[in-house]
Every structure is written in structure tokens, then in C-alpha cells.
Amino acid sequence: MRRRDALKAVAAPLVAGAASGLAGVAPRAGAEGDPAAANGRQTTMNSRPLMTVRIAAAPAQKLGTVPHGTRLIVPVTGGDFEGPRLRGKILPGGGDWLLLRADGVLELDLRITLETDDHALIYMTFQGLRHGPADAIAALGRGEVVDPARYYFRTVPRFETSAETYAFLNRIVTVGVGETRPDGAVHRIDEVL
């Protein structure tokens, strides 16, 4: 008997038994044995406000055309953040590495350090996209104020900290909605529950 045939002979009864044991046993939502009910988590997506981040920035460093688009680097000079469970300031020294693609979409790659009011340090990064009608994007490029409803600006922030008080940040998923302003950006960040 070849090895493959032997494995099939051993596996066939196991697969058949598992399949017959599971037939017609799909738990309804909230039923006993339902994994979502067992751990107390919902299967629908909900969120709650985590914080608003206001970033102050220096003028962009324009590297020009690179292989994947036009590269700009925006040094972060400061700012602040505030939410129900944390607040503080943004330390200078971070930055946003921007790539303007040929299709008009701006890819964001932000890296900053937050310092809470009680002096804990939190490393925050996010990737995101900004795009919209050509006239709105051109106005933003000239430093003009544009209604944020006229363009798409979404981010996926991540956090790292060793501070026990804020360790919950290491274990959550967050999403943000951004607004470009002449002196920086404002991000409203929600925790996905």
C-alpha cells in the first residue's frame, strides 16, 4: 500500500465523523455554544471615540518624483491629543512620509510620539489615504481651508506603549477620519469594539 493511500484510509473515517457531527448544528446568534455569545463580543462592528489628535507641522520637504509617485516629508513640530481616557501633547520630531500616486491618491505614513499628561510615552503610527475632487485637493495643496466633506481622508492608527495605564492601546484596532488644515491636520480616532 502506498503512503498516500494509507493516509487517505486513515483520514476518511475522521473527516466523515466530523462532518456528520457538525451537520445541522450551526448555532444561532446568541445561542449557547455560539462563540460570539461565549466571549460576550458582538459580531457587528461598533466603535467609540478614543481621541482627537491635532498635529502641528512644518512646511513639507518636497523630494519630487520617485519610482512610485511624488514623495513629500512633513516634519511634525508638536500638537496635542485629548479623549475620554487619555490626553497630552505630541512631541516634536515625528513626521508624515507622504506619497502622491499617479491616480491622485495621497498615501500617508505618520509616525509620532505622544506624551500623556502623566508623562507616559506612546508611539503612534498610521497609514491612510486622502483623495477627492481635483479642485479640493489643489486648494489643500495651496494651504487653503477646504470643507472635509469634500474629500476622503481615512487612517488606521496603531499604538505601542510600555505604560501599564495605557497598555489597552496595544490591544485595540482604531480607525480615524482626518481633516487637512494649513498648519497641520486633525484626526478624530475611534476604537473599534
C-alpha positions in Angstrom: 0.0 0.0 0.0 1.4 3.4 -1.0 1.8 6.1 1.7 -0.9 8.4 0.1 -3.4 5.5 0.1 -2.7 4.8 3.7 -3.2 8.4 4.7 -6.5 8.5 2.8 -7.7 5.3 4.5 -6.9 6.8 8.0 -8.3 10.3 7.2 -11.6 9.3 5.5 -13.4 8.0 8.7 -12.2 11.0 10.7 -13.5 13.5 8.1 -16.8 11.7 7.8 -17.3 11.5 11.5 -16.6 15.2 12.0 -18.9 16.2 9.1 -21.8 14.1 10.4 -21.3 15.5 13.9 -21.5 19.1 12.7 -24.4 18.7 10.3 -27.3 20.9 11.3 -25.5 22.3 14.4 -24.8 25.9 13.3 -25.6 27.9 16.4 -28.0 30.8 16.0 -26.7 34.2 17.2 -26.7 34.4 21.0 -27.3 30.7 21.4 -25.4 28.6 23.8 -22.2 27.4 22.1 -22.1 30.5 19.8 -18.5 31.8 20.0 -19.8 35.4 19.9 -22.1 34.8 22.8 -19.5 32.8 24.8 -17.0 35.6 24.8 -19.5 38.4 25.2 -18.5 40.1 21.9 -20.8 41.2 19.2 -20.4 40.2 15.6 -21.4 43.6 14.3 -18.9 46.4 14.2 -19.3 49.3 16.7 -16.9 52.0 17.8 -16.5 54.6 20.5 -14.4 57.8 20.5 -10.8 57.3 21.6 -9.3 60.7 21.0 -8.8 63.7 18.8 -5.3 64.4 17.6 -4.2 67.9 16.4 -0.9 67.8 14.6 1.2 70.9 14.1 3.6 70.6 11.1 6.4 72.4 9.4 6.3 73.0 5.6 6.7 69.9 3.5 10.1 68.7 2.3 9.4 68.0 -1.4 11.6 65.2 -2.7 10.0 65.2 -6.1 9.2 62.3 -8.4 10.4 58.9 -7.2 9.6 55.5 -8.6 6.1 55.2 -7.2 4.9 58.8 -7.3 5.8 62.2 -5.8 7.4 62.0 -2.3 6.9 64.6 0.4 8.0 64.5 4.0 6.2 66.7 6.6 8.1 67.2 9.8 5.8 67.2 12.9 6.6 70.1 15.3 4.1 69.4 18.0 0.4 69.3 18.8 -1.9 67.7 21.3 -4.4 65.0 21.8 -7.5 64.5 24.0 -10.0 61.8 24.7 -12.1 60.2 27.4 -9.2 58.1 28.7 -6.0 60.0 27.7 -4.7 63.4 26.9 -1.4 65.1 26.4 1.0 66.6 23.8 2.7 65.4 20.7 6.5 65.6 20.9 8.4 67.3 18.1 10.5 65.0 15.9 8.0 62.8 14.2 6.9 63.1 10.6 4.5 62.1 7.8 6.0 60.4 4.8 3.6 61.1 2.0 3.4 59.6 -1.4 1.2 61.2 -4.1 0.4 58.5 -6.6 -0.3 59.0 -10.3 -4.0 58.4 -9.7 -4.2 61.4 -7.4 -4.4 59.4 -4.1 -2.1 60.6 -1.3 -0.8 57.7 0.8 0.1 58.7 4.4 2.6 57.1 6.7 2.7 59.0 10.0 5.0 58.3 13.0 4.8 60.4 16.1 5.4 60.2 19.9 2.6 61.1 22.3 3.3 62.2 25.8 0.3 61.9 28.2 -0.4 64.4 31.0 1.0 61.9 33.4 4.3 61.6 31.4 3.7 58.2 29.7 5.1 57.8 26.2 3.1 56.3 23.4 4.4 55.6 19.9 1.6 56.2 17.3 1.8 55.3 13.7 -0.8 55.2 11.0 -1.3 54.5 7.3 -4.1 56.2 5.4 -5.4 57.7 2.2 -6.6 61.1 1.2 -8.2 61.9 -2.2 -11.1 63.9 -3.6 -12.1 66.2 -6.5 -9.1 67.9 -8.2 -10.2 71.4 -7.2 -10.4 70.4 -3.5 -7.1 68.7 -3.5 -5.4 71.6 -5.4 -6.8 74.0 -2.8 -5.4 71.9 0.0 -2.1 71.9 -1.7 -2.1 75.7 -1.7 -2.8 75.7 2.0 -6.4 76.7 1.8 -9.1 75.5 4.1 -11.5 73.0 2.4 -14.6 71.5 3.8 -13.6 68.0 4.9 -16.9 66.6 3.4 -15.3 67.4 0.0 -12.5 64.8 0.3 -11.8 61.4 1.7 -9.2 61.2 4.5 -9.2 57.9 6.5 -6.5 56.4 8.6 -5.7 53.2 10.6 -3.7 54.2 13.7 -1.7 51.8 15.8 -0.1 52.3 19.2 2.8 50.9 21.2 3.5 51.7 24.9 5.1 50.1 27.9 3.0 52.2 30.3 0.6 49.9 32.2 -2.1 52.6 32.4 -2.3 52.8 28.6 -1.5 49.2 27.8 -5.0 48.8 26.4 -3.8 50.7 23.3 -1.5 47.8 22.4 -4.6 45.6 22.1 -7.1 47.6 20.1 -7.9 48.4 16.5 -8.7 52.0 15.7 -9.8 54.0 12.7 -9.6 57.7 12.1 -11.1 60.5 10.0 -8.7 63.3 9.1 -9.0 66.9 8.2 -6.2 68.8 6.5 -5.6 72.3 7.8 -3.0 74.9 6.7 -0.8 74.3 9.8 -1.2 70.6 10.1 -4.1 68.0 10.5 -6.8 67.0 12.9 -7.7 63.3 13.3 -10.8 62.0 15.1 -9.9 58.5 16.2 -12.4 55.8 17.2 -11.7 52.5 18.9 -13.4 49.5 17.1 -15.2 47.5 19.7 
